[in-house]
Amino acid sequence: MAEAIRASLPRIWGLRAAYAALFIVLMMFSLLPLETMPRLWAGPDLMLSLTVVWAIRRPELVPTLLIAALFLLSDLLQMRPPGLMAAIAVFALHRLKRRARAMRDRNFLAEWMAAAFTTAIVLLGYRLALGMFLLDRPQLSVTLSQLVMTVAFYPITAAFSILFFGLRRAAVGEVDSLGHRL
């Protein structure tokens, strides 16, 4: 039993480190100045999509403090209001993580719709919060295009997570090495 515990802890911490490293790599790519003119559309928020995939499929691998720290770092580096996107993302993703166990036996379409709803809460909630605090916000078309692109990229992000990290949903009744239900 002790050997099983020792075998599972490095895997959990290794996947947490892989998630954090992948998040940081995606954040650095989002900081690259690819265009100098403002666009009328936006690409997907791959950091949010990655976090949603991992929160639905294996919520124990993305603890709330890690999500908060990474999104706060993203806020600071992307010069957004510090903590605003982080707070909204933590709220929505914590709600999603609580429902992850109930979503295990549903099909991929139901998972995708839950991810789309969570993504909409985060992106539109962020836009609403910017408006409430009278801060500059992007055009509505930019926010909506980012929402559509993020939702459209969800299956690709899920497939990437399955292929490279083996991140599948826990089966109903599956237990970890300690005997706790997943």
C-alpha positions as CSV (number, residue, x, y, z in Angstrom):
1,M,0.0,0.0,0.0
2,A,2.8,2.4,0.9
3,E,4.4,1.7,-2.5
4,A,1.2,2.6,-4.3
5,I,1.0,5.9,-2.4
6,R,4.6,6.7,-3.3
7,A,3.9,5.8,-7.0
8,S,0.8,8.0,-7.2
9,L,2.1,11.2,-5.5
10,P,4.9,11.8,-8.0
11,R,2.4,11.3,-10.8
12,I,0.0,13.8,-9.3
13,W,2.7,16.4,-8.6
14,G,4.3,15.8,-12.0
15,L,1.0,16.4,-13.8
16,R,0.4,19.5,-11.7
17,A,3.9,20.8,-12.7
18,A,3.1,19.9,-16.4
19,Y,-0.1,21.9,-16.2
20,A,1.7,24.9,-14.7
21,A,4.5,24.7,-17.3
22,L,2.1,24.4,-20.2
23,F,0.0,27.3,-18.8
24,I,3.2,29.5,-18.6
25,V,4.3,28.5,-22.1
26,L,0.9,29.4,-23.5
27,M,1.0,32.7,-21.6
28,M,4.4,33.5,-23.0
29,F,3.2,32.9,-26.5
30,S,0.2,35.1,-25.9
31,L,2.6,37.9,-25.0
32,L,4.4,37.8,-28.3
33,P,3.8,40.9,-30.4
34,L,2.6,39.2,-33.6
35,E,0.6,42.2,-34.9
36,T,0.8,45.9,-34.2
37,M,-2.6,46.9,-35.3
38,P,-5.7,46.1,-33.2
39,R,-7.8,43.4,-34.6
40,L,-11.6,43.1,-34.9
41,W,-11.5,39.5,-33.7
42,A,-9.6,37.5,-31.2
43,G,-8.2,34.1,-31.1
44,P,-8.9,31.5,-28.4
45,D,-7.9,31.8,-24.8
46,L,-6.0,28.6,-24.7
47,M,-5.0,29.1,-21.1
48,L,-8.6,29.1,-20.0
49,S,-9.4,26.2,-22.4
50,L,-6.6,24.1,-20.9
51,T,-7.7,24.9,-17.4
52,V,-11.3,24.0,-18.1
53,V,-10.3,20.6,-19.7
54,W,-8.1,19.7,-16.7
55,A,-10.8,20.9,-14.2
56,I,-13.5,18.8,-15.7
57,R,-11.4,15.7,-16.4
58,R,-9.2,15.6,-13.3
59,P,-10.1,18.3,-10.8
60,E,-7.5,17.1,-8.2
61,L,-4.7,18.0,-10.6
62,V,-5.6,21.7,-10.7
63,P,-5.9,23.0,-7.1
64,T,-7.7,26.3,-6.6
65,L,-4.5,28.0,-5.3
66,L,-2.6,27.0,-8.5
67,I,-5.4,28.3,-10.7
68,A,-5.4,31.6,-8.8
69,A,-1.7,32.0,-8.9
70,L,-1.4,31.3,-12.6
71,F,-4.3,33.5,-13.6
72,L,-3.0,36.3,-11.3
73,L,0.4,36.0,-13.0
74,S,-1.4,36.2,-16.3
75,D,-3.2,39.3,-15.2
76,L,0.0,41.0,-14.2
77,L,2.0,40.0,-17.3
78,Q,-0.9,40.9,-19.8
79,M,-1.4,44.3,-18.0
80,R,-5.0,43.5,-17.0
81,P,-6.5,44.7,-13.8
82,P,-4.7,42.6,-11.2
83,G,-6.8,39.8,-9.9
84,L,-10.0,40.5,-11.8
85,M,-9.8,37.7,-14.3
86,A,-8.2,35.5,-11.7
87,A,-11.1,36.0,-9.3
88,I,-13.7,35.3,-12.0
89,A,-11.8,32.3,-13.3
90,V,-11.4,30.8,-9.8
91,F,-15.1,31.3,-9.0
92,A,-16.3,29.7,-12.3
93,L,-13.7,26.9,-12.3
94,H,-14.3,26.0,-8.6
95,R,-18.0,25.6,-9.5
96,L,-17.1,23.4,-12.4
97,K,-14.7,21.3,-10.3
98,R,-17.5,20.6,-7.8
99,R,-19.7,19.3,-10.7
100,A,-16.9,17.2,-12.2
101,R,-17.9,14.0,-10.4
102,A,-21.5,14.2,-11.6
103,M,-20.3,14.8,-15.2
104,R,-18.2,11.6,-15.4
105,D,-20.8,9.4,-16.8
106,R,-22.1,11.9,-19.4
107,N,-20.9,12.1,-23.0
108,F,-18.4,14.5,-24.5
109,L,-21.1,16.8,-25.8
110,A,-22.4,17.4,-22.3
111,E,-18.8,18.0,-21.1
112,W,-18.3,20.5,-24.0
113,M,-21.5,22.4,-23.2
114,A,-20.5,22.7,-19.5
115,A,-17.1,23.9,-20.7
116,A,-18.8,26.4,-23.0
117,F,-21.0,27.7,-20.2
118,T,-18.0,28.1,-17.9
119,T,-16.0,29.9,-20.6
120,A,-18.9,32.2,-21.3
121,I,-19.2,33.0,-17.6
122,V,-15.5,33.8,-17.4
123,L,-15.2,35.9,-20.5
124,L,-18.5,37.7,-20.4
125,G,-18.2,38.2,-16.6
126,Y,-14.8,39.8,-17.1
127,R,-16.3,42.1,-19.7
128,L,-19.1,43.0,-17.4
129,A,-16.8,43.6,-14.4
130,L,-14.6,45.9,-16.6
131,G,-17.8,47.9,-17.5
132,M,-18.9,48.1,-13.8
133,F,-15.5,49.6,-12.8
134,L,-15.6,52.0,-15.8
135,L,-12.4,50.5,-17.3
136,D,-11.6,50.3,-21.0
137,R,-12.9,47.1,-22.5
138,P,-12.5,45.5,-25.9
139,Q,-15.3,45.7,-28.4
140,L,-18.1,43.2,-28.0
141,S,-17.2,41.6,-31.3
142,V,-13.7,40.9,-30.0
143,T,-15.1,39.3,-26.8
144,L,-17.6,37.2,-28.6
145,S,-15.1,36.0,-31.2
146,Q,-12.8,35.0,-28.4
147,L,-15.6,33.1,-26.7
148,V,-16.5,31.3,-29.9
149,M,-12.9,30.4,-30.7
150,T,-12.2,29.2,-27.2
151,V,-15.3,27.0,-27.2
152,A,-14.4,25.7,-30.7
153,F,-10.9,24.8,-29.6
154,Y,-12.1,22.9,-26.6
155,P,-12.1,19.5,-28.4
156,I,-8.6,20.1,-29.7
157,T,-7.4,21.0,-26.2
158,A,-9.1,17.9,-24.8
159,A,-7.5,15.7,-27.4
160,F,-4.1,17.2,-26.7
161,S,-4.5,16.5,-23.0
162,I,-5.6,13.0,-23.6
163,L,-2.8,12.2,-26.1
164,F,0.2,13.8,-24.3
165,F,-0.8,13.6,-20.7
166,G,-3.3,10.6,-20.6
167,L,-5.8,12.9,-19.0
168,R,-9.0,10.9,-19.2
169,R,-12.1,11.3,-17.1
170,A,-12.3,9.1,-14.0
171,A,-14.6,6.2,-14.4
172,V,-17.6,5.9,-12.1
173,G,-16.5,4.1,-9.0
174,E,-12.8,4.6,-9.7
175,V,-10.6,5.0,-6.6
176,D,-7.1,6.4,-6.1
177,S,-4.3,4.4,-4.4
178,L,-5.6,5.4,-1.0
179,G,-9.1,4.1,-1.7
180,H,-10.7,7.5,-2.0
181,R,-13.3,8.0,-4.6
182,L,-12.3,10.1,-7.6
